[in-house]
Amino acid sequence: MTIASHIAELKRKHETLSTAVEQAQRAPGIDDLHVAELKKQKLKLKEEISRLQGA
């Protein structure tokens, strides 16, 4: 897997998590810890993308 394809896959996962966060925040009775965990995963992906783009 090339770096470019890896970055593209990470961006796809990041977008999927963005959608999941938005849906979770709109859902009644959703656990705030679940939303926080999704946001944490999203941030880790964003950091990894930035790290790879800088390499």
Secondary structure, DSSP 8 states (H G I E B T S, - for coil): --HHHHHHHHHHHHHHHHHHHHHHHHSTT--HHHHHHHHHHHHHHHHHHHHHHH-
